Amino acid sequence: MSYAILDAFKTTVARRLELDAATLYGRSLKLAEVVVRSPVATNSIDLMEAVAGAMAELEIDDKLELPALTLDHTIDDLVAEVQGQLARAA
């Protein structure tokens, strides 16, 4: 699994949510908190659209499934799920 792809995914999701990647990841922010902090996401659909859009932009959407997580999960849980899927797809 390429860590460059995972880093690009994280950066792209942060950009699509209009949030700083340095403050988004590694802080155990719940997905509900991410929605509240994002100036462009008003609900979980907007959040998942940012994730799906990042996957499509990086052309990894054909290798991965959109993670099915609740708003009680963290953004780090989401990244871990994507990382696991990337590892299995390699």
Secondary structure in CASP SS format (residue, H / E / C, confidence):
PFRMAT SS
TARGET T0000
AUTHOR 0000-0000-0000
METHOD secondary structure of the structure
MODEL  1
M C 1.00
S C 1.00
Y H 1.00
A H 1.00
I H 1.00
L H 1.00
D H 1.00
A H 1.00
F H 1.00
K H 1.00
T H 1.00
T H 1.00
V H 1.00
A H 1.00
R H 1.00
R H 1.00
L C 1.00
E C 1.00
L C 1.00
D C 1.00
A H 1.00
A H 1.00
T H 1.00
L H 1.00
Y C 1.00
G C 1.00
R C 1.00
S C 1.00
L C 1.00
K E 1.00
L H 1.00
A H 1.00
E H 1.00
V H 1.00
V H 1.00
V H 1.00
R H 1.00
S C 1.00
P C 1.00
V C 1.00
A C 1.00
T C 1.00
N C 1.00
S H 1.00
I H 1.00
D H 1.00
L H 1.00
M H 1.00
E H 1.00
A H 1.00
V H 1.00
A H 1.00
G H 1.00
A H 1.00
M H 1.00
A H 1.00
E H 1.00
L C 1.00
E C 1.00
I C 1.00
D C 1.00
D C 1.00
K C 1.00
L C 1.00
E C 1.00
L C 1.00
P C 1.00
A C 1.00
L C 1.00
T C 1.00
L C 1.00
D C 1.00
H C 1.00
T E 1.00
I H 1.00
D H 1.00
D H 1.00
L H 1.00
V H 1.00
A H 1.00
E H 1.00
V H 1.00
Q H 1.00
G H 1.00
Q H 1.00
L H 1.00
A H 1.00
R H 1.00
A H 1.00
A C 1.00
END
